[in-house]
Amino acid sequence: MRVKFERDYDHTWPSRAVTAYKAGYEGTVRREAGEAAVAAGAAKELSEATPPAKRTKPAETLPGNLPADLAEPQALTPNLHESGDSA
């Protein structure tokens, strides 16, 4: 079941193991833990159709985090300009 935790919640399993869920976590949890968290008011159930939070792709950078627009073709493939056999 998909839930979003609104506050920290510790779920104790029958084996007495404890799983800690932090406030703000959104994702799929076992039904037993999700139902207990919702009943305790620590989480809200999300519909299965709710898409997970989108991750943004990091900007392309060169080594040393330099912007990609500084790259020159010869810098990326240094032997491209050489003609003939390399010895």
N, C-alpha and C positions, 0 to 999 in steps of 0.2 A: 504494500500500500504506500502511496506517495503522501508525504506530510511535510509541513514546514513548522519547525520548532520556534515558538515565540519566546521561550525562556529555556534556560538550562534544565535538562531532565535526565535523571539517572534511572535506568530501567533494571530491575533485579529479576533475573531469570530463575526458573525453578532450581537450577543447580547452584544458586546463590551467587553466580557471576553477575557482575554489574557492567552495563554498557552506558557510557555517558554521551548524551547528545547535547551539543552546544546550541545556544540561541542563534537563530538565523540559518541553521542548517536546513536545506531543502533537498529531499531526495526520497528514495525508496527504502523502507524499513520493513522488518518482519511484521506481519499483521498483529501479532500479540503485543509487540512493543508499541506499534502505532496506535492501536485501540486504547491501550493503557495511558499513553501520553495525551490523547485526545480527551479521555475521561478525566484526567487530572488537570486539564486546561492548559497544558504545556505546549500543545501543538494543534494545528488545524489540518484536517484532511484535504488534500488537493485531488481534483478529478484526474483521472488517468490521461485525459486529453490535454491537461495543462503541460505545455512544453517546458523542459528544464531551462534554467537561466542560460542565455546565450553567452558563449565565450568569444571574445574578440581576438582576432588574429594579430599577433604583434607585428609591428612595422618591420619591413625588411631592412636589415642593417649589415654593414660590412664588419669585419673584425674590429674590435675596439669601439663598437657601437657607432661607427661613422655612418652618415646617411648613404643610402645606396646610389643616389644621384651623383656622388663623387667618383664612382667607379668608372674606369675607362676600360674598353675591351682588352687592351694590351695588359692592363693590370690584372685582369681576371684570368687571362690565358697568355702568359708571358712569351711562349715560344711561337705564337701565331704569326708574328711578323718575320720570323726567320725562314729563309728559303734553303732548300737543299737538306742534306743529311747533317744531323748534329753529331759531332764527334767528341 
